[in-house]
Amino acid sequence: MSLETILEQYPVDLELKGGFGCQLRPLETEDESAFFEFFQQVPMEERLFIKHRIEDREVIHHWCANIDYDAKMPLLAVQENAVIGAATLHQQMGGWRRHIGRVSVLVLPQYRGRGLARRMVAEITELAQHAGLDFVEAEFIGKQEAAIKMFGLLGFGPLFTLPDYVRDMEGTTHDYTVLSMPLKIDEEYAGMG
Ligand SMILES: CC(C)(COP(=O)(O)OP(=O)(O)OC[C@H]1O[C@@H](n2cnc3c(N)ncnc32)[C@H](O)[C@@H]1OP(=O)(O)O)[C@@H](O)C(=O)NCCC(=O)NCCS
């Protein structure tokens, strides 16, 4: 099944811990302002760990004006027109990493601890499976212990950690960790046990 067909299932209404409700759906061009507002609410100490210049409206404009779900599929968690979380499936459209997807996730602090990230990453993993990928990876800078724990609960395992390999936006070096999860079950073993 193609990714486009799978995306027809959205929007999806979610009810999370404590009866908290929101909607999941793919990013659309019209989301530019709400998506930009979302990033501006990320605390300064966490922005250091984000790869992109999220305070630059032009960066967000470029993403929203050039949506290509096959290469980059941002799934938004939306509540009353405000974006409160986002998880993205990144794919290489060719080359020797074309069978490996990468997932990133970010939830605004006031909406954490309700199971939103876990649900979004589970959805992205399912999309990756439908897109025919063999593996999905997640990368972390520094400790990011909560995130590493959450991905572990979803079945991601450690691939490698490179000590002091990456630099945050202030130039401080941090460990670089990559977790991975296989998406294909070996048919020889499927159904056994
Ligand atoms: C990591 C992050 C996405 C978690 O979002 P969240 O919506 O609060 O996560 P969930 O509520 O789905 O938590 C799932 C599980 O992760 C673990 N977890 C989440 N936050 C945790 C914390 N602060 N400390 C310890 N464990 C934590 C828990 O086991 C939790 O399950 P439980 O509540 O049933 O015990 C959020 O803290 C965030 O956006 N951090 C900054 C960005 C980031 O680190 N992204 C990951 C790199 S791609």
The ligand as an ORCA input file, in Angstrom:
! r2SCAN-3c Opt
* xyz 0 1
  C      10.944     12.803     24.604
  C       9.563     13.433     24.410
  C       9.246     13.399     22.928
  C       8.541     12.618     25.211
  O       7.237     13.149     24.976
  P       5.955     12.708     25.854
  O       4.742     12.974     25.060
  O       6.054     13.279     27.196
  O       6.208     11.134     25.966
  P       5.147     10.051     26.431
  O       4.190     10.676     27.388
  O       4.597      9.380     25.238
  O       6.085      9.057     27.228
  C       6.306      7.726     26.835
  C       7.227      7.067     27.837
  O       8.527      7.625     27.812
  C       9.048      7.712     29.133
  N       9.260      9.113     29.484
  C       8.729     10.201     28.874
  N       9.174     11.331     29.477
  C       9.983     10.924     30.481
  C      10.775     11.620     31.452
  N      10.821     12.964     31.504
  N      11.497     10.891     32.315
  C      11.477      9.531     32.276
  N      10.753      8.835     31.371
  C      10.032      9.515     30.494
  C       8.032      7.080     30.040
  O       8.350      5.713     30.216
  C       6.751      7.221     29.272
  O       5.817      6.205     29.525
  P       4.904      6.266     30.840
  O       4.384      7.672     30.941
  O       3.844      5.261     30.521
  O       5.813      5.891     31.946
  C       9.538     14.896     24.923
  O      10.065     14.922     26.226
  C      10.311     15.845     24.022
  O       9.744     16.420     23.090
  N      11.617     16.037     24.289
  C      12.464     16.916     23.480
  C      12.723     16.373     22.092
  C      13.416     15.026     22.095
  O      14.203     14.675     22.977
  N      13.143     14.258     21.017
  C      13.715     12.940     20.839
  C      14.782     12.930     19.808
  S      14.124     12.477     18.245
*
